[in-house]
């Protein structure tokens, strides 16, 4: 059995400095690139690809707070204790880069501790709790330098630290690559949706263009001649309003009655698990129960949450809509495909008009009403083309969902590996020995 790792105070393995370099530019000082709070908070690794702020600093500040490869930076001050102590590592040589205010920088003793290993230790739940407990303040919190210096760091032999850092960095790269791919796919999906909802697909499965196809003017702008400007009130039946009684905050079991939360309706789809259990013995509420092919529209709340439209492709029984959500149904699915309607109502042209028409209830809340919905005009291709558009976007959504699932698994893997490797529960000594033999 391996011996326990020695524990050292952070001040024993690193030189710690709290920056006082502000964001101002003074003619009497030298121009610098400033590494600011969000540069650290948003990145595990600080590289030259970050768009650093331009500022100035004195020669003494530049001498003391210039950042080198291997330096570790943490957020020292924040509005909440949870955002204090977030680490990042400088992994590239960046000329003229200086550590900014509200940050603390550490220059590890490279003979004792690996920089990435140190940053990973500083991001463990144990040290996160330590920082939160030692942060002082009421409206703004800060870490005293004494608390930073006294953090206890497990220090296995340097080769073991380096191997742990290498493994965790590999997972970080996989996460970053997957995040970049998701961003790219989201951008492509958004562009595809815009094209499909303005130009559509011709009989050969190709996107139309005004150079090769006939278009016409409409209240929604230029649309293909095959399309109509549909009016929502002509395509739906009654609009049901929900109900929000006082009830348990815990989700209902399958078969129990429940009220959906507003968060059951998001642009990525309908989530039946976002609900609250209803008291027993209620009756007469079946008309606000969700059913397959219902269209749900958030009608009240913060402006960014109002006007979200989802199609209920599947749902369990006894789930009711809250008073923040409207429920409606398409009268003739042969004219308007239910799964197409949220796409059309989520288009830029419809959402822009809703934004202008929302009725303010208070500073923080707005409201959509029946008359706004019924008068809404939307792009209405022939039903067959509507189904084609849904199929195209469903394929893109499935591909995106696969990447999100991959990202979730990678993040779970990273959490588990950090718990195992940074506590010594699993050792990497065997891997080091195998490399030495090879």
FIDREN-974436 format. One record per atom (N, C-alpha, C): x, y, z; residue in one letter. Coordinates in steps of 0.1 Angstrom, whole numbers, plus 5000, padded with zeros to 4 digits. Layout:
BEGIN
XYZa ...
This chain:
BEGIN
500849885000x 500050005000x 500950135000x 500650224991x 501450344990x 501250435003x 502350505006x 502350595017x 501550715015x 500850775025x 500050895023x 500951005018x 500351095010x 501051205005x 501351305016x 502551375015x 502851485024x 501951595021x 501551675032x 500751795031x 501551915033x 501452015024x 502252135026x 501352255025x 501652365032x 500952485030x 501252545016x 500352615010x 500552674997x 501752764997x 501952845008x 503152935008x 504452855008x 504452725011x 505752645011x 506052604997x 505152604987x 505352554974x 505252664963x 504752784967x 504552884957x 504753024963x 505153114955x 505253254958x 503853324955x 503153384964x 501853424963x 501853584963x 501153644953x 501153784952x 499653834949x 499153924956x 497853984953x 497954104945x 497354114933x 497554224924x 496754344928x 497354464925x 496654584927x 496654674914x 496854604903x 496854674890x 495454694885x 495054824884x 493654854880x 493554854864x 492254884860x 491954874845x 492255014838x 492755104845x 492855244840x 494155254831x 494155344822x 495355374814x 495855514817x 497055524821x 497655654825x 498855684815x 498955804811x 500055844802x 501455824808x 501555834821x 502855814827x 503255674829x 502355574826x 502655434828x 502855364814x 503355244815x 503655164803x 502355084799x 502055084786x 500955004781x 501154854784x 500154784788x 500254634791x 498954564786x 499054434785x 497854354784x 497454314798x 496154324801x 495754294815x 494854164815x 495354074823x 494553954826x 493553984837x 492253984833x 491254024842x 490553904848x 489553944857x 488753844865x 488153744855x 487453784845x 486653694836x 487653614828x 488853664825x 489753584818x 490153454826x 490253474839x 490553354847x 489353274850x 488253344854x 486953274857x 486453184846x 486653224833x 486053154822x 487053054815x 488253044820x 489252954813x 490052884823x 490152744821x 491152664829x 492552694825x 492752734812x 494052754807x 494152894800x 495052974804x 495153114798x 496153104787x 495653134775x 496553134763x 496453264755x 497253274745x 497253394737x 496053414728x 495153314728x 493953334720x 492853424727x 493053454740x 492153534747x 492353684743x 491253754742x 491353894738x 491553984751x 492754004755x 493054074767x 492754224766x 492454284777x 492154424778x 493454504777x 493454614771x 494654704770x 494554804782x 495654814790x 495654904801x 497054954803x 497455004815x 498755044817x 499155014832x 500455004834x 500954974848x 502355044850x 502655064862x 503955114865x 505055014863x 506355054863x 507454964861x 507454864873x 507154914885x 507154834897x 506054724896x 504854764891x 503754674890x 504154564879x 504654604868x 505054514858x 506054414863x 507054464870x 508054374876x 507454274885x 506454314893x 505954224903x 504754134898x 503954184888x 502754114885x 502754064870x 503854064863x 503954014850x 503753854851x 503053804841x 502653664842x 503553574832x 504053464837x 504853374830x 504253244828x 504753164819x 504253024817x 504452954830x 503352884835x 503452804847x 502852874859x 502553014858x 501953084869x 500453034870x 499953034882x 498552994885x 497953124891x 496753154886x 495953264891x 494653224896x 494153284907x 492853254912x 492053384914x 490753374913x 489853494916x 489853514931x 490153634935x 490353664949x 489153734955x 488453814947x 487253884951x 486053854942x 484853854948x 483653834940x 482453874948x 481253874941x 479953914947x 479453794955x 479853674953x 479453554960x 480653474964x 480653414976x 481753324980x 482053214971x 481053164964x 481153044955x 482153074943x 482253204939x 483053244928x 484453284931x 484853254944x 486153294948x 487053164948x 488353194944x 489353084944x 489253004931x 488653054920x 488552974907x 489952994901x 490652874897x 492052884892x 492152874877x 493252924872x 493552914858x 495152904857x 495652844847x 497052834845x 497552904833x 498652974833x 499253034821x 500052924814x 499552884802x 500152774795x 500952814783x 500952944779x 501652994768x 502453124772x 503553144766x 504253274768x 503553384761x 503053484769x 502253594763x 502953724767x 503553794758x 504353904761x 503554024767x 504054084777x 503454204782x 502154184790x 501954064794x 500754024802x 500954044817x 499954124823x 500054154837x 498754104844x 498954054856x 497854014864x 497054134869x 495754134867x 494854244871x 494354234885x 493654344889x 492954354902x 491954244904x 491654214917x 490754114921x 491253974919x 492553964916x 493153834913x 494353814922x 494653694925x 495953654932x 496753564923x 498053584921x 498853504913x 499853424922x 500153304917x 501053214924x 502153174914x 503353174918x 504453124910x 504953004917x 504552884912x 504952754919x 506452734919x 506952674929x 508352624929x 508352494921x 508852504909x 508752394899x 509452264904x 510352284913x 511052164919x 510152084928x 509152154933x 508252094943x 506852054938x 506352144928x 504952124925x 504652164910x 503852074903x 503552104889x 502352204889x 502452294879x 501552404879x 500052364876x 499852274867x 498552224864x 498052144875x 498852054881x 498451984893x 497952074904x 498752184906x 498352284917x 496952344914x 496752384901x 495452444897x 494352344899x 494552214896x 493552114898x 493252094913x 494252094921x 494052084936x 493252204941x 493552324936x 492752444940x 491352444936x 490952354926x 489552354921x 488852234927x 489452154936x 488752044943x 487652104952x 486652024955x 485552064964x 486052094978x 487152024982x 487652054996x 488152194997x 488952234987x 489552374988x 488552474984x 487552444975x 486452534972x 485752574985x 485452474993x 484752495006x 485652575015x 486952555015x 487852625024x 487852775020x 487852805007x 487852945002x 486553015006x 485452945004x 484153005007x 484053035022x 484552945030x 484452965045x 485353085049x 486453105042x 487453205047x 487253335039x 486253345030x 486053475023x 485253565033x 485653685033x 485053785042x 484353895034x 483253955040x 482554055033x 481054035035x 480254135030x 478854125031x 478154135017x 478454245010x 477954264996x 478954224986x 480254224990x 481354174982x 482354094991x 482753984985x 483553894993x 485053894988x 485953874997x 487353874994x 488153775002x 489253724996x 490053625003x 491253695009x 491553695022x 492753745028x 493953665023x 495053735021x 496253665016x 496653545026x 496453575039x 496753465049x 496053345046x 494753355042x 493953235040x 494453165027x 494853235017x 495453175005x 496753105009x 497553165016x 498853105020x 498752985028x 497652975035x 497452855045x 496752735039x 496352745026x 495652635019x 496652515020x 496052395024x 496852275024x 496852195011x 497952165006x 498052104993x 498751964994x 498151854991x 498851724990x 499951724980x 501151674983x 502251684974x 502851554972x 502351474963x 503051344960x 504351374953x 505151284950x 506451304942x 506151374929x 507051464925x 506751544913x 506451464900x 507051354897x 506651274886x 505151234886x 504651204898x 503251164900x 502351284898x 502751394903x 501951514900x 501851544885x 502951534878x 503051564864x 502151464856x 502151334860x 501351234853x 499851264856x 499451304868x 498051344871x 497651464863x 498551564862x 498251684854x 498051644840x 498851554834x 498751514820x 497451444818x 497051354826x 495751284825x 494551384825x 494551474835x 493451564836x 493451664825x 494651704820x 494651794809x 494151734796x 494351604794x 493851534783x 492351534783x 491751514794x 490251514795x 489751664793x 490551764798x 490151904795x 490151934780x 491151884773x 491251904759x 490051844752x 489651724756x 488551654750x 487251734752x 487151784765x 485951874768x 485951994759x 487052064758x 487152184751x 486852164736x 487352054730x 487052024716x 485551994714x 484951924724x 483551894723x 482752024724x 483052104733x 482352234735x 482452314722x 483652314716x 483852394703x 482952334692x 482852204692x 482052134681x 480552174684x 480152174696x 478752204699x 478452344695x 479352444698x 479152584694x 479052594679x 479952514672x 479852514657x 478552464652x 478152344658x 476952284653x 475652374656x 475752434668x 474652524671x 474552644661x 475652694658x 475752804648x 475152754634x 475552634630x 475152574617x 473652554618x 473152504629x 471752474631x 470952604630x 471452704637x 470752834636x 470652884622x 471752874615x 471752924601x 470852844592x 470852704595x 469952614587x 468552654590x 468152674602x 466852704606x 466352834599x 467252934599x 466953064593x 466653044578x 467552964571x 467352934557x 466052854554x 465752754562x 464552674560x 463352744562x 463352844572x 462052914575x 461953044567x 462853074558x 462753184549x 462753144534x 463453034531x 463552994517x 462952854515x 462952774525x 462352634524x 463152544514x 462452434512x 463052324504x 462252294491x 462852294480x 462152264467x 461852124466x 461152084455x 460751944452x 461951854450x 463151904448x 464351824447x 465151814460x 464551874470x 465251864483x 466351964485x 466352074476x 467352174477x 466752304483x 467652384490x 467252514495x 466852604483x 465852674484x 465452774473x 466352894474x 466452964463x 467053104463x 466253184453x 466353314455x 465653404446x 466253404432x 467453354430x 468053344417x 467553234409x 467053134416x 466653004409x 465152974411x 464453044420x 463053014423x 462253144424x 460953124423x 460053244424x 459653274438x 459753404442x 459353444455x 458353554454x 457753594465x 456653694465x 456753774478x 456253894478x 456153974490x 455053924498x 455253944512x 454153904521x 454353984534x 453353984543x 453554054556x 454754004564x 455353894560x 456453834567x 457753864559x 457653944549x 458853964540x 458753874528x 459853854521x 459853774509x 459753624512x 458853554506x 458653414509x 458453344495x 458753214495x 458453134482x 456953144478x 456753144465x 455353164460x 454453044465x 455052934468x 454252814472x 453752834487x 454352934494x 453952944508x 452853044510x 452253044522x 451253144526x 451753214539x 451253324542x 451353384555x 450153344563x 450353234571x 449253184579x 449053274591x 447753274596x 447353344608x 447053244619x 447753254630x 447653154641x 446153134645x 445353234646x 444053224651x 443153144642x 443553134629x 442753054619x 443152904619x 444252874626x 444752734626x 444652664639x 444152724649x 444052664663x 442652674668x 442352594678x 441152604685x 441252694697x 440652654708x 440752744720x 442152744726x 442352854733x 443652864740x 443352844755x 443952744761x 443752714775x 444852784784x 444352844795x 445252904805x 445452804816x 446652804822x 446852704833x 446552754847x 447052694857x 446752714870x 447952694879x 448152764889x 449352744898x 448952744913x 448352634917x 448052624931x 449252604940x 449052624953x 450152594962x 450252444963x 451452394961x 451652244961x 453152214964x 453352084966x 454752044969x 455752084959x 456952104963x 458052144953x 458652024947x 458351904953x 458951784948x 458251734935x 458951674926x 458251614914x 457351504917x 456251494909x 455351384911x 455851254906x 455451144912x 455651014907x 454750984895x 455250894886x 454350864874x 453050814879x 451950874874x 450550834878x 449950934888x 450851014894x 450351124903x 450051254895x 449151334900x 448851454893x 449951554897x 450251644887x 451251744889x 451051864880x 451551974885x 451652104877x 453052114871x 453052144858x 454352164852x 454952304856x 456252304857x 456952434859x 457052504846x 457252634846x 457552704834x 458752654827x 459752604834x 460952554829x 460752424822x 459552364822x 459252244813x 459252284799x 459152414796x 459152464782x 460452544779x 461252474771x 462552544767x 462652514752x 463552594745x 463652584731x 464152444727x 464852374735x 465252244732x 464152144733x 463052174738x 461952084739x 461152084752x 460251994753x 459351974764x 459851874774x 459951914787x 460551824797x 459451794808x 458851674807x 457751644816x 458251624831x 459551614833x 460051594846x 460151724854x 459951834847x 459951964854x 458551994859x 458251934870x 456851944875x 456851944891x 455651984896x 455451984911x 454251904914x 454351814924x 453251724927x 452051804932x 450851774928x 449551834932x 449051764944x 448251834952x 447551764963x 446551664958x 446151564966x 445251464961x 443851524961x 442951454954x 441551494954x 441051604946x 441951654937x 441551764928x 440851704916x 439851784911x 439151734899x 438751854890x 438251824878x 437851924869x 438952004863x 440151944862x 441352014857x 441851944844x 441051854839x 441551774827x 441751864815x 441051974814x 441152054802x 442552124801x 443252134812x 444552194812x 445652084813x 445251954811x 446251854811x 446951844798x 448251814798x 448951814785x 448751684778x 448651684765x 448451564756x 449351574744x 449651464738x 450451454726x 449951554716x 450851624709x 450551724699x 449951854704x 449951874717x 449652014722x 450852104719x 450552224718x 451552334716x 451452414729x 452652424736x 452752504748x 453552634745x 453052744751x 453752874749x 453852944762x 455052974767x 455153054779x 454653194777x 453753234787x 453053364784x 453453474794x 454053434805x 454253534816x 455653514823x 456353614826x 457653604833x 458653704828x 459953674830x 460953764825x 460953764810x 461353874804x 461153894789x 461753784781x 462953734786x 463653634778x 462953494779x 462053474789x 461353344790x 459953344785x 459453454780x 458153464774x 458153444759x 457253364754x 457253334740x 457953214736x 458453134745x 459053004742x 457952904738x 458052844726x 457052754721x 457652614719x 456852514724x 457252374723x 456152284719x 456452184712x 455552074707x 455651964717x 454551914722x 454451794731x 454451674722x 455651614720x 455751494712x 455351374720x 455551374733x 455151264741x 455051314756x 454151264763x 454051304777x 453251194785x 453451194798x 452751104807x 451451174811x 450451104816x 449151154820x 449251234833x 448251324835x 448051394847x 449051504850x 449551564839x 450451674840x 449651804835x 449551904844x 448752024841x 449652134838x 449252234830x 450052354827x 449852454838x 450852534841x 450752634851x 450152764845x 449852864853x 449252984848x 450253074840x 451453024839x 452453104831x 452553044817x 451752944814x 451852874801x 450452864795x 450352894781x 449152864773x 449252734767x 448152664765x 448052544757x 447052554746x 447452514734x 446652514722x 446852394714x 445952374704x 446052264695x 445752314681x 446452254671x 446152274657x 444852214653x 444052284646x 442752224642x 442852124632x 443652144621x 443852054610x 445252024608x 445751914613x 447251874611x 447551854597x 446551834588x 446951824574x 447251964567x 446952064574x 447252204570x 448552254577x 448552234590x 449752274598x 450252154606x 451352114604x 452052004611x 452352054625x 451751984636x 452052034650x 453452054653x 454351964648x 455751974652x 456452094644x 455752144633x 456352254626x 456052384632x 454852394639x 454452524644x 455452594654x 456052514663x 457052584672x 458152644664x 458552574653x 459652624645x 459252764639x 458052764633x 457652884627x 457453004637x 456852964648x 456653074659x 457953114665x 458953024664x 460253054670x 461153134660x 460653154648x 461553224638x 461753364642x 462853424636x 463253564640x 462153664638x 461453644626x 460353744623x 459253744633x 458853624637x 457653614647x 458153664661x 459353614665x 459753644678x 460053794679x 460553864669x 460754004669x 459454084671x 458354034664x 457154104665x 456554084679x 456653964684x 456153934698x 456854024708x 458154034706x 458954124716x 458354264716x 458054314705x 457454444704x 456054454710x 455354344710x 453954344714x 453654304728x 454654244735x 454454194749x 454054314758x 453054284766x 452454384775x 453154374788x 453754494792x 454454494805x 453554484817x 453754394826x 453054384838x 453754454850x 455054444849x 455954504859x 457354524853x 458254584861x 459554604855x 460254474851x 459954364859x 460754244856x 459954144848x 458654164846x 457754064839x 457054124827x 456754044817x 455954084806x 454853974804x 453953994795x 452853904793x 452453894778x 452253774773x 451553754760x 450153724763x 449253784754x 447853754756x 447153684744x 445853644746x 445253574735x 445153654722x 444853784723x 444753854710x 446053864703x 447153884710x 448453884703x 448753744696x 448453634703x 448653504697x 447753484685x 446553514686x 445553484675x 445853564662x 446453684664x 446753774653x 448153744647x 448853654653x 450253624649x 450253564635x 451053614626x 451253564613x 452553484613x 452553374605x 453753284605x 453853224591x 455053174588x 455353114575x 454652984574x 453852964564x 453052844562x 453352774549x 454452694548x 454652614536x 453552514534x 453452444523x 452652324521x 452952224532x 451952144536x 452252044547x 453351954545x 453551904533x 454551814529x 455951874532x 456052004528x 457352074530x 457552104545x 456452134552x 456652144567x 457252024573x 456751904569x 457351784574x 458851764570x 459151804558x 460551804554x 461451894562x 460952014565x 461752104573x 461952054587x 460851994593x 460951934606x 461951824606x 461951734596x 462951624595x 464351674594x 464651774586x 465951834584x 466451884598x 465651954605x 466052014618x 466151914629x 465251814628x 465351704638x 466651624637x 467151604624x 468451544623x 469551624629x 469551754626x 470551844632x 470451844647x 469251844653x 469051844667x 469551714673x 469351594667x 469851474672x 471351464672x 471951524662x 473451524661x 473951614673x 473351724675x 473751814686x 473551754699x 472451684701x 472151614713x 473151504717x 473651434706x 474751344708x 476051404714x 476351524709x 477551594713x 477351644728x 476051684731x 475751724745x 475951604754x 475451484750x 475551364758x 477051334760x 477851344749x 479251314750x 479951414760x 479551544759x 480151644768x 479751614783x 478551564785x 478051534799x 478851414804x 479151314796x 479951204800x 481351244803x 481951334795x 483351374797x 483451454810x 482451544813x 482451614825x 482351524838x 481451424837x 481351324848x 482651254850x 483251214838x 484551144839x 485551234846x 485651354842x 486551444848x 486351454863x 485151474868x 484751484882x 485251364889x 484951244884x 485351114890x 486851104891x 487551144880x 489051124879x 489651224889x 489151344890x 489751444900x 489551384914x 488451334917x 488251274930x 489251164933x 489451074923x 490350964925x 491751004925x 492151084915x 493651114913x 494151214923x 493351314926x 493851424935x 493751394949x 493151284953x 493151244967x 494051124970x 494551064959x 495450954961x 494650824962x 493350824960x 492550704960x 492950604949x 493350664938x 493950584927x 495250644924x 496250564923x 497650614921x 498050594906x 498950674901x 499350664887x 500850614887x 501250564898x 502650514898x 502950404888x 501950314886x 502150204877x 502350264863x 501550364859x 501750424846x 503150484844x 503650544855x 504950614854x 506050504852x 505850384859x 506850274858x 506850214844x 505650204839x 505550144825x 506250234815x 506050374817x 506750464807x 508250454809x 508650444821x 510150434824x 510750304818x 509950194818x 510450074812x 510450084797x 509450144792x 509350154777x 510450244772x 
